[in-house]
Amino acid sequence: MSADIALPKIIDEVRRYWGYGQLRPLQEEAIRAGLEQQDSLVVLPTGGGKSLCYQVPPLLSGRTDIVISPLISLMKDQVDGLQGNGYPAAALHSAMSASQRRDAEAFIASGRCRLIFMAPERLFTPWFAGISQRMPIGAFAIDEAHCISHWGHDFRPEYRRLAILKQRFPGASLHAYTATATERVRQDIIDQLQLRDPKVLVGWFDRPNLIYRIIYRQNLKKQVEEVLDRHRGEAVIIYCISRDDTERLAASLTAKNIQAAYYHAGMPAEERRKTQEAFINEACDVIVATVAFGMGIDRSDVRCVIHAAMPQSIEHYQQETGRAGRDGLEAECVLLYSPADVLRWRSLFERGSEEEAYGETAENPGLELLNHMRSFSAPGRCRHRMLTEYFGQSYPKESCKACDVCLEEVEDLVNGTTQAQMILSCVVRTGQRFGAAHIVDVLRGAETARIKSLRHDELSTFGLMKDVSKTNLLSLVYQLVDQDLVGRTVGQYPTLYLTPEAGAVLKGGRQVWLLPMKKKKVKRTAIEQESWAGVDRALFDRLRGLRSRLARERGVPPYVVFNDATLRDMARQIPRTSDAMLAVHGIGEKKLADYGEIFLQEMEAYRDGLP
């Protein structure tokens, strides 16, 4: 069938429904695999256009396909967006009312529905068995396919049941889609789904519109506020490790008159739903969340993702930062890192904590993945290069010009041998049986009752570093832990001890290089300048306001009207006619019919100087 459909025909349909005049890399190959019903594994970064690859084939072939999705919110967002484009799609999930379910089932039974979104569990119900007999299924698209792999960053046991699809539906092809997968995960997906001679399409992992910055964490609240100052009125997601962390940070930001909400899996379902909808509908721009938040979020204008602590793997980091800049415009990704994060994750793995780490498996990949993330967080190499190479691809540029290293924002390491000797000496003189906080108190000369009762105020190291702030000194201690000069016991009350490598430092036979506790000024990047080139900023803000009003009136998320990339292009071209509107990025026939006239009127009023 694919050979009978020329590329211009595919482009015509894409332009008609989505308003795009061309395909992105690998989209044509993935679409043709769907048309030919050849099993496939498609790995494209977030924002790389994966969804289009499984949305176009049933549209052109006139068949009905199934999309397996792990989250209700993800299904709802995709169907809302598709229906807003005039695409015949439906979803079936537990959050639907009885009348909504009846309407969806009637639409599906009519034969006009091209895509049905559902959770993996629903595939094995009597209802689906009946409908699949009456209406043959052409293909299954497995979204977020990394969930099937133990080595994936978001393993979900229910995805393992999908392995029997090949036996139950031998005439249907399987197409696995994911944004983040190493070679090991890709092979695991192929094996688990029993894909037959699959077409494997792996896109370019680099996201050049993302600006990566890794900052040594000293004062979390202050540093987060500094980043948020650069993104006032814009969508920001802040990731924390634990539920308590999200609530504390959100409360702190709210106290500073920053409208922030928290989100984690321990909240009642209704509260989670309201928080998520507030973010999607632009009623709230800052979300402080655990990893439980994000997979189902289709808000394309997230301009910043902040990690308040180091995530547990590069896969997690890639997936979570990938929620920024999905519209292709510039976005900032800031990781506030401390070596203490590594220790915290290790402790969670070892204790089998109920914090929101992904479930550890028999293979226990957690520590291996954590060490990769630890290496990535260290200063020295281009962040874009390191991410690209981690996923098995070469990086051709000398400089990305979009990370703290290439922008020369990272301070050079300084010789901290003397400071290291003071800290190591204090660990020894206190008997190597106290934690980092106590060591810092001794070095700063804190006259606490505990220090006096232990007679640690009589040690030669007492007050030796009194001019260093508590925050900075704690950071220096953890840098020594990160360099394996100081070890840390496990358990509820971990203590510090010297490793064999520390002896050479104390004897003056080895130098220690440390990060200074300061940061160079953040620079404006080329991608930020280019994305705003030719855009009338005042008009853009005005169109954004119109979009919000229309979204509220029609009860849809603002991105269903137009995303930021479309509004910027509109404010750049400032079209005067309907034909000219179709030349704007992201405007298809349905969007033009629904919103074209009112936006044209708004631009005319702007040109005439009218309010």
KACOR-V859528 format. One record per residue. RES is the residue in one small letter. SS is DSSP state (alpha for helix, beta for strand, coil for the rest). PSI is psi as a letter, one per 30 degrees, with the letter a starting at -180 (NA if undefined). NEAR is the number of other C-alpha atoms within 10 Angstrom. Layout:
{{RES & SS & PSI & NEAR} {RES & SS & PSI & NEAR}}
//
This chain:
{{m & coil & e & 11} {s & alpha & e & 16} {a & alpha & f & 9} {d & alpha & f & 7} {i & coil & j & 13} {a & coil & l & 9} {l & alpha & e & 14} {p & alpha & e & 11} {k & alpha & e & 12} {i & alpha & e & 20} {i & alpha & e & 18} {d & alpha & e & 15} {e & alpha & e & 17} {v & alpha & e & 21} {r & alpha & e & 21} {r & alpha & e & 20} {y & alpha & e & 21} {w & alpha & f & 24} {g & coil & g & 25} {y & coil & k & 20} {g & coil & f & 19} {q & coil & l & 15} {l & coil & l & 16} {r & coil & l & 12} {p & coil & k & 14} {l & coil & f & 19} {q & alpha & e & 23} {e & alpha & e & 18} {e & alpha & e & 16} {a & alpha & e & 26} {i & alpha & e & 22} {r & alpha & e & 21} {a & alpha & e & 24} {g & alpha & e & 29} {l & alpha & e & 23} {e & coil & f & 15} {q & coil & h & 20} {q & coil & k & 19} {d & coil & k & 25} {s & beta & l & 24} {l & beta & j & 25} {v & beta & j & 27} {v & beta & j & 26} {l & coil & k & 24} {p & coil & l & 22} {t & coil & k & 24} {g & coil & f & 17} {g & coil & f & 21} {g & coil & h & 17} {k & alpha & e & 22} {s & alpha & e & 18} {l & alpha & e & 17} {c & alpha & e & 22} {y & alpha & f & 29} {q & alpha & e & 21} {v & alpha & e & 25} {p & alpha & e & 27} {p & alpha & f & 20} {l & alpha & e & 20} {l & alpha & e & 17} {s & alpha & f & 16} {g & coil & g & 13} {r & coil & l & 18} {t & coil & k & 22} {d & beta & l & 26} {i & beta & k & 22} {v & beta & k & 23} {i & beta & k & 24} {s & coil & k & 21} {p & coil & f & 23} {l & coil & k & 16} {i & alpha & e & 18} {s & alpha & e & 20} {l & alpha & e & 17} {m & alpha & e & 25} {k & alpha & e & 22} {d & alpha & e & 19} {q & alpha & e & 20} {v & alpha & e & 20} {d & alpha & e & 19} {g & alpha & e & 20} {l & alpha & e & 19} {q & alpha & e & 15} {g & alpha & f & 20} {n & coil & f & 22} {g & coil & g & 16} {y & coil & k & 20} {p & coil & j & 17} {a & beta & l & 23} {a & beta & l & 25} {a & beta & l & 24} {l & beta & j & 19} {h & coil & l & 17} {s & coil & f & 11} {a & coil & f & 11} {m & coil & k & 14} {s & coil & l & 10} {a & alpha & e & 10} {s & alpha & e & 9} {q & alpha & e & 13} {r & alpha & e & 17} {r & alpha & e & 13} {d & alpha & e & 13} {a & alpha & e & 19} {e & alpha & e & 17} {a & alpha & e & 13} {f & alpha & e & 15} {i & alpha & e & 21} {a & alpha & f & 13} {s & coil & f & 10} {g & coil & f & 12} {r & coil & f & 14} {c & coil & k & 22} {r & coil & e & 22} {l & beta & k & 28} {i & beta & k & 21} {f & beta & k & 24} {m & beta & l & 22} {a & coil & l & 19} {p & alpha & e & 18} {e & alpha & e & 14} {r & alpha & f & 15} {l & alpha & f & 17} {f & alpha & g & 12} {t & coil & l & 9} {p & alpha & e & 10} {w & alpha & e & 10} {f & alpha & e & 12} {a & alpha & e & 13} {g & alpha & e & 10} {i & alpha & e & 14} {s & alpha & f & 13} {q & alpha & e & 9} {r & alpha & f & 10} {m & coil & j & 14} {p & coil & k & 14} {i & coil & k & 17} {g & coil & e & 21} {a & beta & l & 26} {f & beta & k & 24} {a & beta & j & 26} {i & beta & j & 25} {d & coil & l & 22} {e & coil & h & 20} {a & alpha & f & 31} {h & alpha & f & 27} {c & alpha & f & 22} {i & alpha & f & 26} {s & coil & k & 24} {h & coil & f & 22} {w & coil & f & 24} {g & coil & l & 23} {h & coil & f & 26} {d & coil & h & 21} {f & coil & k & 19} {r & coil & j & 17} {p & alpha & e & 12} {e & alpha & f & 13} {y & alpha & f & 23} {r & alpha & f & 17} {r & alpha & f & 15} {l & alpha & f & 18} {a & alpha & f & 17} {i & alpha & g & 13} {l & alpha & e & 17} {k & alpha & e & 16} {q & alpha & e & 9} {r & alpha & e & 10} {f & coil & i & 16} {p & coil & f & 10} {g & coil & f & 13} {a & coil & k & 18} {s & beta & l & 25} {l & beta & k & 28} {h & beta & j & 29} {a & beta & k & 26} {y & beta & k & 24} {t & beta & l & 23} {a & coil & f & 24} {t & coil & j & 26} {a & coil & k & 29} {t & coil & l & 16} {e & alpha & e & 12} {r & alpha & e & 12} {v & alpha & e & 20} {r & alpha & e & 23} {q & alpha & e & 13} {d & alpha & e & 19} {i & alpha & e & 27} {i & alpha & e & 23} {d & alpha & e & 13} {q & alpha & e & 16} {l & alpha & f & 22} {q & coil & h & 18} {l & coil & k & 20} {r & coil & j & 14} {d & coil & h & 10} {p & coil & k & 18} {k & beta & j & 16} {v & beta & j & 18} {l & beta & j & 16} {v & beta & j & 20} {g & coil & a & 17} {w & coil & k & 17} {f & coil & f & 25} {d & coil & k & 19} {r & coil & i & 22} {p & coil & f & 17} {n & coil & f & 21} {l & beta & k & 26} {i & beta & j & 26} {y & beta & k & 23} {r & beta & k & 22} {i & beta & j & 23} {i & beta & k & 21} {y & beta & k & 24} {r & coil & k & 22} {q & coil & e & 19} {n & coil & j & 11} {l & alpha & e & 15} {k & alpha & e & 15} {k & alpha & e & 12} {q & alpha & e & 16} {v & alpha & e & 20} {e & alpha & e & 15} {e & alpha & e & 11} {v & alpha & e & 18} {l & alpha & f & 19} {d & alpha & f & 11} {r & coil & f & 12} {h & coil & h & 18} {r & coil & k & 12} {g & coil & g & 14} {e & coil & l & 15} {a & beta & k & 22} {v & beta & k & 28} {i & beta & k & 27} {i & beta & k & 27} {y & beta & k & 28} {c & coil & l & 23} {i & coil & e & 22} {s & coil & l & 16} {r & alpha & e & 21} {d & alpha & e & 15} {d & alpha & e & 18} {t & alpha & e & 23} {e & alpha & e & 18} {r & alpha & e & 14} {l & alpha & e & 22} {a & alpha & e & 24} {a & alpha & e & 18} {s & alpha & e & 15} {l & alpha & e & 20} {t & alpha & e & 13} {a & alpha & f & 11} {k & coil & g & 11} {n & coil & g & 9} {i & coil & j & 17} {q & coil & j & 16} {a & beta & k & 23} {a & beta & l & 22} {y & beta & l & 27} {y & beta & k & 23} {h & coil & l & 22} {a & coil & f & 15} {g & coil & f & 11} {m & coil & l & 12} {p & coil & k & 9} {a & alpha & e & 11} {e & alpha & e & 9} {e & alpha & e & 13} {r & alpha & e & 17} {r & alpha & e & 13} {k & alpha & e & 11} {t & alpha & e & 18} {q & alpha & e & 23} {e & alpha & e & 16} {a & alpha & e & 16} {f & alpha & e & 21} {i & alpha & e & 22} {n & coil & g & 20} {e & coil & g & 19} {a & coil & f & 13} {c & coil & k & 19} {d & coil & f & 21} {v & beta & k & 27} {i & beta & k & 24} {v & beta & j & 27} {a & beta & l & 27} {t & coil & a & 25} {v & coil & f & 22} {a & coil & f & 16} {f & coil & k & 20} {g & coil & e & 19} {m & coil & e & 16} {g & coil & g & 18} {i & coil & k & 19} {d & coil & g & 21} {r & coil & j & 23} {s & coil & f & 20} {d & coil & g & 23} {v & beta & j & 26} {r & beta & f & 23} {c & beta & k & 26} {v & beta & k & 27} {i & beta & k & 24} {h & beta & j & 24} {a & coil & f & 26} {a & coil & l & 24} {m & coil & k & 27} {p & coil & l & 25} {q & coil & f & 26} {s & coil & l & 21} {i & alpha & e & 24} {e & alpha & e & 23} {h & alpha & e & 20} {y & alpha & e & 19} {q & alpha & e & 20} {q & alpha & e & 21} {e & alpha & e & 23} {t & alpha & f & 26} {g & coil & f & 22} {r & coil & f & 26} {a & coil & k & 31} {g & coil & h & 27} {r & coil & f & 26} {d & coil & g & 21} {g & coil & f & 19} {l & coil & l & 22} {e & coil & k & 26} {a & beta & k & 27} {e & beta & k & 24} {c & beta & j & 27} {v & beta & k & 23} {l & beta & j & 24} {l & beta & j & 22} {y & beta & k & 22} {s & coil & k & 24} {p & alpha & f & 23} {a & alpha & f & 19} {d & alpha & e & 20} {v & alpha & e & 23} {l & alpha & e & 18} {r & alpha & e & 16} {w & alpha & e & 21} {r & alpha & e & 17} {s & alpha & e & 17} {l & alpha & e & 16} {f & alpha & e & 19} {e & alpha & e & 13} {r & alpha & f & 12} {g & coil & h & 12} {s & coil & l & 12} {e & coil & g & 11} {e & coil & l & 15} {e & coil & h & 17} {a & coil & l & 21} {y & coil & l & 18} {g & coil & k & 17} {e & coil & k & 16} {t & coil & l & 11} {a & coil & e & 6} {e & coil & f & 8} {n & coil & i & 13} {p & coil & f & 15} {g & alpha & e & 20} {l & alpha & e & 17} {e & alpha & e & 11} {l & alpha & e & 17} {l & alpha & e & 20} {n & alpha & e & 15} {h & alpha & e & 15} {m & alpha & e & 20} {r & alpha & e & 20} {s & alpha & e & 11} {f & alpha & e & 19} {s & alpha & f & 22} {a & coil & l & 17} {p & coil & l & 18} {g & coil & e & 13} {r & coil & l & 15} {c & coil & k & 22} {r & alpha & e & 24} {h & alpha & e & 25} {r & alpha & e & 19} {m & alpha & e & 17} {l & alpha & e & 21} {t & alpha & e & 16} {e & alpha & e & 14} {y & alpha & e & 17} {f & coil & g & 18} {g & coil & g & 13} {q & coil & l & 16} {s & coil & l & 14} {y & coil & j & 18} {p & coil & f & 8} {k & coil & k & 10} {e & coil & e & 9} {s & coil & k & 16} {c & coil & f & 18} {k & coil & g & 19} {a & coil & h & 25} {c & beta & l & 27} {d & coil & e & 25} {v & coil & e & 21} {c & coil & f & 18} {l & coil & f & 18} {e & coil & h & 14} {e & coil & f & 17} {v & coil & k & 23} {e & coil & k & 15} {d & coil & k & 14} {l & coil & k & 13} {v & beta & l & 11} {n & beta & j & 14} {g & coil & g & 15} {t & alpha & e & 17} {t & alpha & e & 14} {q & alpha & e & 17} {a & alpha & e & 23} {q & alpha & e & 19} {m & alpha & e & 17} {i & alpha & e & 25} {l & alpha & e & 26} {s & alpha & e & 17} {c & alpha & e & 22} {v & alpha & e & 26} {v & alpha & e & 14} {r & alpha & f & 15} {t & coil & g & 18} {g & coil & g & 10} {q & coil & h & 19} {r & coil & g & 16} {f & coil & l & 18} {g & coil & l & 16} {a & alpha & e & 17} {a & alpha & e & 13} {h & alpha & e & 18} {i & alpha & e & 27} {v & alpha & e & 27} {d & alpha & e & 22} {v & alpha & e & 27} {l & alpha & e & 26} {r & coil & f & 20} {g & coil & h & 19} {a & coil & k & 18} {e & coil & i & 14} {t & coil & l & 12} {a & alpha & e & 9} {r & alpha & e & 12} {i & alpha & e & 17} {k & alpha & e & 12} {s & alpha & e & 9} {l & coil & f & 10} {r & coil & g & 11} {h & alpha & f & 23} {d & alpha & f & 20} {e & alpha & f & 12} {l & coil & l & 14} {s & coil & f & 14} {t & coil & f & 22} {f & coil & k & 22} {g & coil & g & 19} {l & coil & f & 17} {m & coil & h & 19} {k & coil & f & 16} {d & coil & f & 11} {v & coil & k & 14} {s & coil & l & 12} {k & alpha & e & 17} {t & alpha & e & 13} {n & alpha & e & 17} {l & alpha & e & 25} {l & alpha & e & 19} {s & alpha & e & 23} {l & alpha & e & 23} {v & alpha & e & 23} {y & alpha & f & 23} {q & alpha & e & 20} {l & alpha & e & 21} {v & alpha & e & 21} {d & alpha & f & 18} {q & coil & g & 15} {d & coil & h & 15} {l & coil & f & 22} {v & beta & k & 22} {g & beta & l & 20} {r & beta & k & 21} {t & coil & l & 15} {v & coil & l & 15} {g & coil & a & 11} {q & coil & e & 8} {y & coil & i & 9} {p & coil & k & 16} {t & coil & l & 19} {l & beta & k & 23} {y & beta & l & 22} {l & beta & k & 19} {t & coil & l & 14} {p & coil & e & 11} {e & coil & f & 13} {a & alpha & f & 22} {g & alpha & e & 15} {a & alpha & e & 12} {v & alpha & e & 17} {l & alpha & e & 18} {k & coil & f & 9} {g & coil & g & 12} {g & coil & f & 9} {r & coil & k & 13} {q & coil & l & 15} {v & coil & k & 18} {w & beta & k & 16} {l & beta & l & 19} {l & coil & k & 19} {p & coil & l & 17} {m & coil & h & 15} {k & coil & l & 12} {k & coil & k & 13} {k & coil & l & 10} {k & coil & k & 9} {v & coil & k & 13} {k & coil & l & 12} {r & coil & k & 10} {t & coil & l & 15} {a & alpha & e & 12} {i & alpha & e & 18} {e & alpha & e & 17} {q & alpha & e & 11} {e & alpha & e & 12} {s & alpha & f & 16} {w & coil & f & 16} {a & coil & k & 13} {g & coil & g & 13} {v & coil & k & 18} {d & coil & j & 17} {r & alpha & e & 14} {a & alpha & e & 11} {l & alpha & e & 20} {f & alpha & e & 20} {d & alpha & e & 14} {r & alpha & e & 17} {l & alpha & e & 22} {r & alpha & e & 18} {g & alpha & e & 13} {l & alpha & e & 16} {r & alpha & e & 23} {s & alpha & e & 19} {r & alpha & e & 13} {l & alpha & e & 17} {a & alpha & e & 19} {r & alpha & e & 12} {e & alpha & e & 9} {r & alpha & f & 10} {g & coil & h & 10} {v & coil & l & 18} {p & coil & k & 24} {p & alpha & e & 23} {y & alpha & f & 23} {v & alpha & f & 21} {v & alpha & d & 21} {f & coil & k & 21} {n & coil & l & 19} {d & alpha & e & 23} {a & alpha & e & 20} {t & alpha & e & 19} {l & alpha & e & 24} {r & alpha & e & 26} {d & alpha & e & 22} {m & alpha & e & 26} {a & alpha & f & 23} {r & alpha & e & 18} {q & alpha & e & 16} {i & coil & i & 21} {p & coil & l & 19} {r & coil & f & 14} {t & coil & l & 11} {s & alpha & e & 13} {d & alpha & e & 11} {a & alpha & e & 12} {m & alpha & e & 24} {l & coil & f & 21} {a & coil & f & 18} {v & coil & k & 23} {h & coil & k & 20} {g & coil & g & 25} {i & coil & j & 26} {g & coil & a & 24} {e & alpha & e & 17} {k & alpha & e & 18} {k & alpha & e & 22} {l & alpha & e & 19} {a & alpha & e & 12} {d & alpha & e & 12} {y & alpha & f & 15} {g & alpha & e & 19} {e & alpha & e & 15} {i & alpha & e & 14} {f & alpha & e & 20} {l & alpha & e & 18} {q & alpha & e & 12} {e & alpha & e & 17} {m & alpha & e & 22} {e & alpha & e & 15} {a & alpha & e & 12} {y & alpha & e & 15} {r & alpha & e & 11} {d & coil & f & 9} {g & coil & g & 8} {l & coil & l & 9} {p & coil & NA & 7}}
//
